[in-house]
Amino acid sequence: MKTSDEIKLIALQHLRYQLQYSLVGTEISLKLNSNNTGDRADVLAVMPNNQLLQGEVKVTIADLKNDIRKGVHQKNNRYPTAYFYFIVPEEIKQSARQVILDLYPDKGLWVVKRHTKFLFSLIEESIRAAKLNNHKLNNSELRNMQKGMSSTLCRLYAKVLENP
């Protein structure tokens, strides 16, 4: 089974190189204000129309089901995500599909299928996400997102330096 980090990398590759979204990142704050605190998206991309696509990686069914208890990813959340996808390994596709249809009917499902010889994996859209809102990022929000992506790189770099 693939790890959460491997799936995040595969999702970022899919968004950047297959879908051609120019601004993608991982562990980005979902608050686009100047404080830039709050929940973090496993995967976040700015679509060509300046709307956000968010992905949440789940490697177990228990983790997927647990989110409903935490109240995350609800339709009335305060974040301007236009489309939301759970991203899972192929091994849990069928169970994840049923959980999402039952608990998260407006969310989509991407399934990481297999690796190719170039380290790319195929992502299958198993359930199409419903549009959650029409918010388009303005220039200030885009700048804050870019800052968040830069700070994520700094955090990751510091983590690598701590564990050579």
QUIKA-V766821 format. One record per helix or strand of 3 or more residues. SS is the DSSP state (helix for helix, strand for strand). FROM is the first residue (numbers start at 1). TO is the last residue. If there is no record, write none. Layout:
ss: (SS/SS)
from: (FROM/FROM)
to: (TO/TO)
This chain:
ss: (helix/strand/strand/strand/helix/strand/helix/strand/strand/helix)
from: (4/23/40/52/61/81/90/108/121/139)
to: (18/29/46/58/70/89/103/115/127/162)
